Amino acid sequence: MVENTVNNKYEILTPDGWRNFVGVRKSTGSSYIKITTKDNSVKCSIDHRVLTQDGYKEASSISKGCSLITDCGPEQIIDIESIEEPLDLYDAIEVDTHEYITNGFISHNCDFIGSTNTLISSHKIHSLAWVKPKIQNSDGLAIYDDPIEGHTYVITVDTSRGQGKDYSAFCVIDITDPPYKVVAKYRNNLISPMVYPTVIKRLAEQFNNAFCLVEINDIGGQVADVLYSDLEYENVLMTSHQGRKGQTISGGFGKGGVQFGVRTSQVVKKLGCSVLKSLLEEDKMIVEDQDIVNELTTFVAKKQSYEADDGHNDDLVMCLVLFGWLTRQEYFKNLTNIDVRTDIYQDKIDQLEEDMSPFGFIDNGSEEDGVWDGKDRWFSDKDDTKW
């Protein structure tokens, strides 16, 4: 697998010579297009952009007989096929000139990563790049920022059975001020659910006794109970059922049944996905972890929900989905004194006002009835009325 890391060693061939680029990102598409000319051929995503005699066009919009521009001049397409089968696809990231040569064809930085089926827009996914953690171990832990005194942290937890399939994963998120930031993550598909709470507690204590929200579907309830009851970690968030409101974060005094952790229902997941999309696309959340970015590129729509594409995992993304849901809870707003929904909305209003400001205001000469600004107003001689 080609990693999406910062490249400082290689250059890429472009029509203007060898140029710098950040790296190469890999994605697995469910279908692809094969373009063949007399001397060259290339397999690419349906929205990969190649240079034609009429400018850059997506592969899906060109046809047999069209001419493509290659490093040796124009070449006519003698065959073009749309093939419905999985294929690993690669794209160069942030080429200096935004153009590069692929099998002789001239390509443009494209957006096949994150198609219309992904939760996060392709443009945003393309802008996500990861950095090297400050601390990383073979157990799956990566720490990007040290704990800061006075900061508030939340850990969202997803649990697997530790049988080498799905991962037990959690994300540590600094919620002190927006943009929120993923400052650490853990991901391991072999750890026992009995040992997992100890790992969570150890890191939670390091990050100022972080608040923990545990997903309790399947075996996750056991992890939440061990974390609170056996390990006596007090900052485990509880939920209660509030009628039509569904599950809400509770202080332990809800009328409905109170439980440690949250069950990922359709309602919880739908809201969490919606908020996560807004957080990332509105730059209200910083993600710099390689595994999370890779999972976002394959977190796609399926039926009425989102989940990992076939052959991929979404355990870390689901931790962020839980966080998205958490930010809409009254408890979270009280904890941080921040309403992220209002914050995003206000940014939209500010941007709209900024875009409109050059046009100013039009004075049509009319007055608003009954509104007085404190100044004297005089009318014509025919009207003796005076304010």
N, C-alpha and C positions, 0 to 999 in steps of 0.2 A: 504494500500500500504506500502511495506517495503521500508524505505528510505535508500539511499546510503550515509550515513554519517560516520564520523570517529567513530569507536567503541572503547570504553575504559572500557567497563563493562563486556562483555561476552567473552567466549572462545568457540572454536569449536572442536568437537571430530574428531581426525585423527587416522590413524594406529599407530602413536607414542604417543597417549594420547591427552589430551586437550591442544590446542594451541591458540595463539593470531591470530586475523584476523581483517581487517579494517572494514568490514561491509558486508551487503547483498544488491545486486542490483537486481531490478526487471525489467523484460522486457516481452512484450506480443508477442508471436510468432504466426504465421499464421498456423503452423502445429507442430506436435511433435511426438515422438516415445515412446511407452509404452513397457517396458521390464519386463517380469514376470519369476520368478524362483519358485521353490516349496514353499519357505518360504517368499519371498520378491517380491516387484514390485516397479517400479519407472517410472515416466513420465519425459521426458527430451527433449531438442532440438536435432535436427538431428546431430549436430556437438559436442554434449556434450561428453566428454571423460571419459570412465569408464575402470577400471582395469580388464583385462582378463588374462588367463593363458599365453598369448603371449604378455603381456604388455598392455599399454594404447592404446585404439582404440576408434574412434568416433562411436557413436551409430548407424549411418547409415551404417557402414561397418561390423557390426556383425550380426550374424544370429542365428536362432533356433538351439539348440544343442551345441552351444559354451558354455564354462564355464567362469563365472565371479568370481572374487575374492571378497569375502565379509568379514565382520568382524568375521564370524564364519568359514571361509574356502571357498573352491571352491563350486559354485553352478551352475548347468546346466540350461540354458535358455530353458523353456518349451513353451514360446510364446513370439513373438515380433511383434508389430503392428505399422504401420505408419498411423497416423490419421491426416486428413486434416481439422482441426478446430482450432480456436484461443485458446491459453492457456497462463496464466501467468506463467512465468518461473523465477527462482531465482538462483543466483550464488553467492558464497562466494568470497569476494574480498581480495586478498593478504594474503592468509593463509601462516603462517610461513613455512610450509613444502610443500606447493602447493598441498597437498592432504587432503581430508576430507571425512567423511562417510555420505552417503545419503541413508536413508532407508536400511541400512545394506551394500549397495554397496560402493566401494571405488571410489571416483571421483577425477578428477584433475581440477584445475582452468581452465575453458573452455572459449571459445570465442563465445558462442551463442549470446551474446549481440553485435550487429553490424555484421550482416551476410554480405554476398557478395552483398546484395541489399542496404546496407546503404551507404551514401555518404562518411562517415569517416570509415576507416578500423577498424575492430574489435579489433585489437591489440592496436590501439591508444585510442579507446573508453574505453577499459579496464584500461588504464593508467590514465584516467581523474577522478579526485576526487574533491569534492567540500569542501569548508571551511565555517565556520560560518561567516556571514557578521558582520562588525563592527556596522552597523546601519540597522535595519529592522523594517518595520511597517506593519500593517494589510492592508494597501492600495496597497501593492505589490512592494514597494520600498526596495531595498537592496543595501547598499554601502559597498564595500570591502576595498577601499583605500580612504584616504582623498585627496582633491585637493592639488596639489603641485605647488607652485609658479614657473612660468616659463615653466611649462609643457603645451603641446598642446593636446586638447581633441576633439574627434568627437562623436556626438550622431547620431545613425541611428534609424529611427522611422518607426514603422508599426502601422497601425490604424484599429480599428474595429468599429462597430456601437454601442458598449456598451450594447448589448442585452443578455449578459450572455453566448454567444457562443464563437467565436474567441476572442482573447485578443488584446487590445491595448498594445503595448510593445515598449520599446526602450532600447538600450544598450549604455553606456558611455564607450568609449575606449580611453586609453592613447596611443597616437601615437608618443610620443616624440622620443623614440628609440625602435627598435625591441629588444626582442619580444613585440609586442603590448599586452595590457592587458585590459580585461573587468573589469573596476573598480566599475561599478554600473549598475543596471538594474531596470526597472519598468515593471510590468505586471499586468493588471487589465482588466477583461472582462465586467465590469459594468460602467466604467467611460464614461461620455458623450463626444462626439467629440468636443463639444463647450468648455468643461472644460479642456480637454486634453492638448491643447497648453499652458495653464497656468502652468501645471505640468512640461512640457518640458522646458519652459523658466526658471522656478525657479531653476531647477537642472543645466541647461546649464550655467546660470550665476554663480552658485557656482563653476563649473568646468571651470573657467577662460574664460567665454564666449565661450563655445565650439561651433564648427561648427556643424550645424544640417543638416542632409540629410533625408528628409521625403519621404517615399513612397506614391505616389499620386494616386494609383489605387483606384477606388471606392471613398470613402469619405475622403481619405488622402489629396486630393487637398485643401479641406476646412481647414484642420488643418494647412497646410503650409501657406495658405493665412492669416489666423487669427494670426498665430505666427509672421509673418513678418509685415503685414499691421496694424492689430488692436493692437497687443502687442508691435510693433515696435522693434522686435528683429532682429538685422541686419545680424547676422551670419547664415542665412538660405541659404544653397547652392542651386544654380540654374543650370539647364541643358538646352542645346539647341540641336537641331538636325543638325548633320553635314554630311548629305548625307549618304554614305556607312558606315561611322564611327558610325552612329546611334546617340544615346544620349551621350553627353559628358558634364562634368562639365564646366559651363560657368561663366564668370565674368559679364555677362549681355550684351555682345556685339556680340553674335553669329548672323550669317546670318539667321539661321532658327528661328523658334518660340522659345522664351525664356520662361521658366516656373520655378516656385519655386518647388523644389523636383524632383524626378525621377520616371518615370513610369516603373514598373517591367515588361518588355517585355521578350520574350523567350531569346533574345540575352543577355540582362542584367542578367537574372537568370542563364543562362548557364555559362557565364564568372564568375559571382559571386560564384557559386558553385565550379567551378574549382579552383579558387584562395583560397577560404575558405579551401578546402581540403588540398591544399599545405601549407597554413599557419599553420593549426593545426598539420598535420602529420610531418611537418618539424620543429615543435617547434618554430614557429615564432609568435605564439599567445597564450596567457595564458587565460584559461577559468576555473573559480573556482566556478561557480554558479550552484546550484542543478537543477534548472529548465532548464537551457541551456543544461546541460549534459543529462538530461532525454529526452529532445527533440531530441538531436543528435542520441540517441539510436533508435529512431523511424522515423528518416528522411530518407526515402527509395526511391528507384527508382520506378517511375510509368510512363509507356509509355516512352516518350523521355525526362523526366525531373525528379526532385526530389521533394517530398512533404511529409507531415506527413502521417504515416500509419493510417489506419482506426481507429477512436476512439481517436486519439491523436492530438496535436497541434504543430505548427511549427513557431509561431509568433516570438519568440526570435531568432531562427535559421535564419529566413528570415532577421532579422536585421543584423546578421553577414554576410549573403549572400550579402546584400547591401554594407556592409563594404568591403567585398572582391572585389566587382566591383569597389568601390571607389579607392582602392589602385592602380588600374591600370590606373587611370586617370592622365593626365599630371599635373592637378591642385594639386593633392595630392602629387605628386613627388616634385613639387615646394614648397608646404607647409611644407614638412618634410625633403626635400633634400635627400630622400631615394627612391630608386627604388626597391621595394620588390621582383620583379621578378628576377632582376639581383642579388640581395642579395641571394636568394634561389639557383640560378644557380651557383654562385660563391662558395657557401658551398659545392655543389655537386662536383665541380672541385677540391676544397681543399681536400675533403674526398678521391677522386680518387687518387690524387697525394700522399696523406699520405699512402693509401693502397699499392701503387706501389713503394714507396720509398725504402723498404728493398731490392728490386731487383737491384737497381742502374741502370747504363747504360753500354751498351756493346760497346767496341771500336773495330771496325773491321779493323782499320788501314788505312782507307780511309780518304781523305781530301775533304772538300767541295770546289769546284772550285770557284776561285775569292773571297775567304773570307780571310782577313788578320787580325790577332790579334795584330799587332803592333810590333811583334818580328821578328828578322832576321830568314830566313829559308834558309838552304843550301841543295842542291841536290847532286846527285852522280857526280863523276868526268866526266862522259860522258855527263853531261848536265851543261853548264856554266851559266845557268840561276840563278840569285840570287835576292831575294827580300830585 
